[in-house]
Amino acid sequence: MLVVKGLELAYGDKKIFDGFDLSVSDGEIVCVLGRSGCGKTSLLNCIAGALPYGGSITGAEDGVAYIFQEPRLISGLTAAQNVKFAVSHALKDRERENRLIDSAFEKLGLSGLQNAFPEELSGGQAARVSLARAFCHPSDVLLMDEPFGSLDIAVRLSLTEYISALALQRPRTTLMVSHGIEECLDLARRQTLPHIARDKDRRKTWGEKRDARKGADNGRDQGRSVIGMTRHKNAEPRGSVFLCLRVTGNEQGRQVC
């Protein structure tokens, strides 16, 4: 389980977190939404150990797989070499490493591009290579910072489906930051959104929109739920609010995160 307890973080005089708590169960997907500047990416960076912080974070001691907002590929290395560079220290079996990379490239629509260099890839292709890099990493914790931001809607939908399928095949403790509630909802099978919107009509619109799109698809309904919201301690009424959409494996986990 990934547990953030009493997180404290400030940039100069600006306090980002003041006693922030969050827990993510093993194999659970939590999608975090919030306005720009409220600390979503900072939260991921603290978990990854890239920022100094106060409080405690447990469950990520063995490292994390991280999908950044930008692909961050290394020029001079091919697409496959970029993936290998990130996972070779963790995967000692080279045959298994090559199988994982080939499988990821195939599932992400990158077959035939293993030997392409970053400057030869489109923006969407580069983004998918960064996804492959994270998916091939053996860490049990996956962090995603707006992974679909640079992709068109068709690619976003296909990758959302891929991530959902991957979560069933190999459950990971996953924390995803996004500005789009729709792509977060697409990772869930059912959703309960308590205390999310101050405007009840808006909350109803989200639910109706979701029902119209997913309600009839009984084959995909695995009893998962989307739940929760959390606020920074002492946050301003319209300030640093996180909306946490929590994807669980059953109907028992409905709670405010």
Secondary structure as UniProt FT lines:
FT   STRAND          2..11
FT   TURN            12..13
FT   STRAND          14..24
FT   TURN            26..27
FT   STRAND          29..33
FT   TURN            36..37
FT   HELIX           40..47
FT   TURN            48..49
FT   STRAND          54..58
FT   TURN            61..62
FT   STRAND          65..67
FT   TURN            75..76
FT   HELIX           79..87
FT   TURN            88..90
FT   HELIX           94..107
FT   TURN            108..109
FT   TURN            111..112
FT   TURN            114..115
FT   HELIX           118..120
FT   HELIX           123..136
FT   STRAND          141..145
FT   TURN            147..150
FT   HELIX           153..169
FT   STRAND          173..178
FT   HELIX           181..185
FT   TURN            186..187
FT   TURN            194..195
FT   HELIX           200..214
FT   TURN            215..216
FT   HELIX           218..220
FT   STRAND          230..231
FT   TURN            233..234
FT   TURN            237..238
FT   STRAND          241..247
//
